[in-house]
């Protein structure tokens, strides 16, 4: 597997050719080599692309490879929603067949048939369902708002899971958003929406594309930097 040395850090990467992509994207995941995706290039060109993002890669690896906390949610744990982390209460509810999650104005309440703690892996489908429902309820109206504000028009909006991105605009100008967008602050959600709406005019990150983003959201850099610190992939 190819690798390069960046200071004291050795970066290994795996290349995944994808002729449908116009640019190259880097993804950092816990315990795995860096994934580089995009048009077919030589190993020397791959190394140049990885080196260009080496500092970003090193920072993301330091984040994702931190020792994991105990893999259980208990009363007092925190769950994220719309840019804030909320107190979580776990209630032992033996009469239920499956865990159930509710959100009040100030906390998450998890009703769990198995006890007063719940493993993260068991909670995730319930939490993802919550994010998906909230995205349908809150994110789609925000898209309509920004369509009116910008004059740009999507041909449809869907909520779907991606491996390593927050959202996309396909060739037919259908916008798709990962449910986890609902973890992010509202201002960052708005930036993602405007970003994808601008892709209805410019599919690539050209100067014309960024000019469109700046026209509709002059402070976009601040929101973009927030996403740079997130754990999904990044373009190179």
Residue pairs with C-beta under 8 A, 6 or more apart in sequence:
1 12
1 13
1 14
1 33
2 12
2 13
2 15
2 43
2 46
2 47
3 10
3 11
3 12
3 13
4 10
4 11
4 47
4 50
4 51
4 54
5 11
6 51
6 54
6 55
6 57
6 58
7 58
9 54
9 58
9 61
11 34
11 50
11 54
11 57
11 58
11 61
12 33
12 34
13 33
13 34
13 35
13 36
13 46
13 50
14 33
14 34
14 35
14 36
15 36
15 37
15 43
15 46
16 35
16 36
16 37
17 37
17 38
17 39
17 40
18 37
18 38
18 39
19 39
19 40
21 37
21 38
21 39
22 39
22 203
22 204
23 38
23 204
23 205
23 235
23 236
24 36
24 37
24 38
24 39
24 41
24 49
24 235
24 236
25 36
25 37
25 38
25 164
25 165
25 233
25 234
25 235
25 236
26 34
26 35
26 36
26 49
26 50
26 53
26 56
26 57
26 233
26 234
26 235
26 236
27 34
27 35
27 37
27 163
27 164
27 232
27 233
28 34
28 35
28 57
28 60
28 61
28 64
28 231
28 233
29 35
29 64
29 164
30 64
30 65
31 65
34 50
34 57
35 164
35 233
36 46
36 49
36 50
36 236
37 233
38 49
38 236
41 49
49 236
50 57
50 236
52 236
53 234
53 236
56 228
56 234
60 231
63 231
64 231
71 119
71 120
71 121
72 117
72 118
72 119
72 120
73 79
73 88
73 90
73 110
73 117
73 118
73 119
73 120
73 123
74 90
74 116
74 117
75 88
75 89
75 90
75 116
76 87
76 88
77 88
77 90
78 85
78 86
78 87
78 88
79 85
79 86
79 88
79 108
79 127
80 86
80 183
81 103
81 108
81 134
81 182
81 183
82 182
82 183
82 184
82 185
82 186
82 189
83 183
83 184
83 185
83 186
83 188
86 103
86 106
86 107
86 108
87 106
87 107
87 108
88 107
88 108
88 109
88 110
89 107
89 108
89 109
89 110
90 110
90 112
90 116
90 117
90 118
91 109
91 110
91 111
91 112
91 116
92 112
92 113
92 115
92 116
93 100
93 111
93 112
93 113
94 113
95 113
96 111
96 112
96 113
97 113
98 113
98 126
99 110
99 111
99 112
99 113
99 114
99 118
99 122
99 123
99 126
100 110
100 111
100 126
101 108
101 109
101 110
101 111
101 123
101 126
101 127
101 129
101 130
102 108
102 109
102 111
103 109
103 130
110 118
110 123
110 126
112 118
114 122
128 161
128 179
128 180
131 179
131 180
131 181
131 182
131 183
132 159
132 179
134 182
135 159
135 177
135 179
135 181
135 182
136 159
138 182
139 159
139 177
139 181
139 182
139 189
139 193
140 157
142 189
142 190
142 193
143 154
143 157
143 175
143 193
143 197
146 152
146 190
146 193
146 194
146 197
146 216
147 153
147 154
147 197
149 216
150 194
150 197
150 198
150 216
152 197
152 198
152 200
152 201
153 173
153 200
154 169
154 173
154 174
154 175
154 196
154 197
154 200
155 172
155 173
155 174
156 172
156 173
156 174
156 175
157 174
157 175
157 176
157 177
158 174
158 175
158 176
158 177
159 176
159 177
159 178
159 179
160 176
160 177
160 178
161 178
161 179
162 168
162 176
162 178
162 232
164 232
164 233
165 178
165 232
165 233
166 177
166 178
166 180
166 181
166 184
166 192
166 227
166 230
166 232
167 175
167 176
167 177
167 178
167 181
167 192
167 193
167 195
167 196
168 175
168 176
168 196
169 175
169 176
169 196
169 197
169 199
169 200
169 203
170 176
171 203
173 199
173 200
175 193
175 196
175 197
177 192
177 196
181 189
181 192
182 189
184 192
184 226
184 227
184 230
185 226
187 223
188 223
188 226
188 227
190 217
190 223
191 217
191 220
191 223
191 224
191 227
192 227
194 213
194 216
194 217
194 220
195 213
195 220
197 216
198 209
198 212
198 213
198 216
199 209
201 208
201 209
201 212
202 208
202 209
202 212
205 235
213 220
214 220
217 223
228 234
